[in-house]
């Protein structure tokens, strides 16, 4: 699970519980908040490094698996070992993020409760609920077609045209993912959902591939890597915004 997802889950659990705690002084609170921000930035930085390493691992695995020359395969295997070593170094650095002084939680007594009823939860699936359509039936490239783009969660608001522009900037990358997939996969058109979150940084976070009809790990990694390149020109107002883009790949999209 992604570091950011873990952090979000932890925050949700804490907010969903009743706590009775001793108040912190102004200076203690300021120090703790600074530590929280530093911890988040450190973990996110190492998470991005691991994402880049995973992309390189995928490329090296493809090179190894497609190679006919034994020397090329050995080179790819050597590259994989070097990438494992890089990941190990990132792991060591990430451990330092959580070292040092613990965050204060003096006198805290947490009583777990079930989540409160959420009137918006059922509305998400209904017309007129929190799902907001960004676009439908739109062409990105000759191989990539938007079946439907929606905001599926989050209180943030961003103009739909800005989201569309941000997604179109990665159209070429998505197309290259598909072209590489064609070297080893079926040419029949298939779909997947590209899910991402936009926050104050304007860069896509928590990028995932869901409901994929490809069942090809290398292709899905490539699509995720392309999704992480999504960057809006402005941040959503009012909080984060979660988007789901159903994409169809194949010549039927032309």
C-alpha positions in Angstrom: 0.0 0.0 0.0 1.3 3.4 -0.8 2.7 5.6 2.0 0.2 8.4 1.2 -2.6 5.9 1.4 -1.4 4.6 4.7 -1.2 8.2 6.0 -4.7 8.9 4.8 -6.0 5.7 6.4 -4.4 6.5 9.7 -5.9 10.0 9.7 -9.3 8.6 8.9 -9.1 6.2 11.8 -8.1 8.9 14.2 -10.8 11.3 13.1 -13.4 8.5 13.3 -12.5 7.8 17.0 -13.4 9.6 20.2 -10.3 10.8 22.1 -9.9 12.4 25.4 -6.5 13.9 25.7 -4.4 16.4 27.7 -4.0 19.6 25.7 -0.6 20.5 24.3 1.0 23.9 25.0 1.3 26.3 22.1 5.0 25.6 21.6 4.5 21.8 21.8 1.7 21.9 19.3 3.8 24.0 16.9 6.7 21.6 17.3 4.5 18.5 16.7 2.9 20.0 13.6 6.3 20.8 12.2 7.4 17.2 12.8 4.2 15.9 11.1 4.9 18.0 8.0 8.6 17.0 7.9 7.6 13.3 8.3 5.1 13.6 5.4 7.5 15.3 3.1 10.3 12.8 3.8 8.1 9.8 3.2 6.6 11.2 0.1 10.1 12.0 -1.3 11.2 8.4 -0.8 7.9 7.1 -2.2 8.5 8.9 -5.4 12.0 7.5 -5.6 10.7 4.0 -5.2 8.1 4.6 -7.9 10.9 5.6 -10.4 12.9 2.5 -9.4 9.8 0.4 -10.1 9.4 1.9 -13.5 13.1 1.1 -14.3 12.6 -2.4 -13.0 9.7 -3.0 -15.3 11.8 -1.8 -18.3 14.7 -4.1 -17.3 12.4 -7.0 -16.9 11.0 -6.4 -20.4 14.5 -6.2 -21.8 15.4 -9.5 -20.1 12.3 -11.3 -21.1 12.5 -10.2 -24.8 16.2 -10.6 -25.2 17.5 -13.3 -27.6 21.1 -12.6 -26.9 22.5 -14.0 -23.6 24.7 -10.9 -23.1 21.6 -8.7 -23.3 19.9 -10.8 -20.7 22.9 -10.7 -18.4 23.0 -6.9 -18.7 19.3 -6.7 -17.8 19.8 -9.0 -14.8 22.7 -6.9 -13.7 20.6 -3.8 -14.0 17.9 -5.4 -11.9 20.4 -6.2 -9.2 21.6 -2.6 -9.3 18.0 -1.4 -8.9 17.4 -3.6 -6.0 20.5 -2.1 -4.3 19.1 1.4 -5.0 15.8 0.4 -3.5 17.6 -0.9 -0.4 19.4 2.4 0.0 16.0 4.2 -0.3 14.7 1.8 2.4 17.5 2.7 4.7 16.9 6.5 4.1 13.2 6.1 4.7 13.8 4.5 8.1 15.5 7.7 9.1 12.2 9.6 8.4 10.5 7.8 11.3 13.4 8.0 13.6 14.0 10.6 16.2 11.6 12.0 18.7 8.1 10.5 18.8 5.1 12.7 18.2 3.4 13.6 21.5 0.2 11.9 22.5 0.0 12.7 26.3 -2.8 11.1 28.2 -4.7 10.0 25.1 -7.5 7.5 25.6 -9.0 6.3 22.3 -12.4 4.6 22.2 -13.1 3.1 18.8 -16.6 3.7 17.4 -18.2 2.7 14.2 -18.2 5.3 11.4 -21.0 7.8 11.6 -23.7 7.5 8.9 -22.5 9.4 5.8 -25.5 10.8 3.8 -23.2 11.4 0.9 -22.0 7.8 0.6 -25.2 6.6 -1.1 -25.5 9.7 -3.2 -22.1 9.0 -4.9 -23.7 6.3 -7.0 -26.8 8.3 -7.9 -27.3 11.0 -10.6 -26.9 14.3 -9.0 -24.8 13.0 -6.2 -21.1 13.8 -5.5 -19.9 12.1 -8.8 -19.2 14.9 -11.3 -18.7 14.1 -14.9 -15.5 15.7 -16.4 -15.9 14.4 -20.0 -17.2 11.4 -22.0 -16.5 9.8 -25.3 -13.4 11.8 -26.1 -10.3 10.9 -28.1 -6.8 11.3 -26.7 -4.8 9.7 -29.5 -5.5 7.2 -32.3 -5.1 4.4 -29.7 -6.5 5.9 -26.6 -10.1 7.0 -26.0 -11.7 8.4 -22.9 -14.9 6.5 -22.2 -15.8 8.6 -19.2 -13.9 10.9 -16.8 -15.4 11.6 -13.4 -14.7 13.2 -10.1 -15.6 10.4 -7.8 -14.6 11.7 -4.3 -13.2 14.6 -2.4 -14.5 18.1 -1.5 -12.1 19.9 -3.9 -13.4 21.7 -7.0 -11.4 22.2 -10.2 -12.7 23.4 -13.5 -13.4 20.4 -15.7 -11.5 22.0 -18.6 -8.4 22.2 -16.5 -8.7 18.4 -15.7 -9.2 17.6 -19.3 -6.1 19.6 -20.3 -4.0 17.9 -17.6 -5.0 14.4 -18.8 -4.4 15.3 -22.5 -0.8 16.2 -21.7 -0.1 12.5 -20.9 -1.9 11.2 -24.0 1.4 10.5 -25.8 2.8 8.6 -22.9 -0.3 6.4 -22.7 -0.1 5.8 -26.4 3.6 4.6 -26.1 2.5 2.3 -23.2 0.0 0.7 -25.6 2.4 0.5 -28.5 4.9 -1.4 -26.3 2.1 -3.6 -25.1 1.2 -4.6 -28.7 4.6 -6.2 -29.0 3.5 -8.9 -26.6 -0.3 -8.6 -26.2 -3.6 -8.8 -28.1 -4.7 -6.1 -30.5 -8.3 -6.2 -29.3 -9.6 -3.1 -27.6 -9.7 -3.2 -23.8 -10.4 -0.8 -21.0 -9.1 0.2 -17.6 -9.7 2.9 -15.0 -6.9 5.4 -14.2 -7.6 6.8 -10.8 -5.7 9.8 -9.4 -5.9 12.5 -6.7 -5.2 16.2 -7.1 -4.2 18.2 -4.1 -2.5 21.6 -3.4 0.7 20.4 -5.1 -1.3 20.2 -8.3 0.5 16.9 -9.2 -1.4 13.6 -9.4 -1.0 11.5 -6.2 -2.3 8.1 -5.2 -2.3 7.0 -8.8 -3.7 3.5 -9.4 -5.1 1.3 -12.2 -8.4 -0.4 -11.5 -10.8 -2.7 -13.4 -8.1 -3.5 -15.9 -9.0 -5.8 -18.8 -5.4 -6.2 -19.8 -3.9 -8.4 -17.0 -0.5 -7.2 -18.1 1.6 -5.9 -15.2 4.2 -4.1 -17.3 1.5 -2.3 -19.2 -0.4 -1.3 -16.1 2.9 -0.1 -14.5 3.5 2.0 -17.6 0.0 3.5 -17.3 0.5 4.3 -13.6 3.8 6.0 -14.4 2.1 8.1 -17.1 -0.7 9.0 -14.6 1.9 10.3 -12.2 2.9 12.8 -14.8 -0.6 14.5 -14.6 -0.1 18.0 -13.4 -2.9 20.6 -13.2 -2.1 24.3 -13.8 -4.0 25.2 -10.6 -4.9 23.4 -7.4 -8.5 22.3 -6.5 -10.3 24.7 -4.2 -11.8 23.4 -1.0 -9.6 20.3 -0.6 -8.5 17.3 -2.6 -10.3 15.9 -5.6 -10.2 12.2 -6.7 -10.8 11.4 -10.4 -11.4 8.2 -12.3 -10.8 8.0 -16.0 -12.1 5.0 -17.9 -9.8 4.6 -20.9 -10.2 2.3 -23.9 -7.0 1.3 -25.7 -7.1 0.0 -29.3 -7.8 1.1 -32.8 -11.5 1.0 -32.2 -10.9 4.2 -30.3 -10.1 6.1 -33.6 
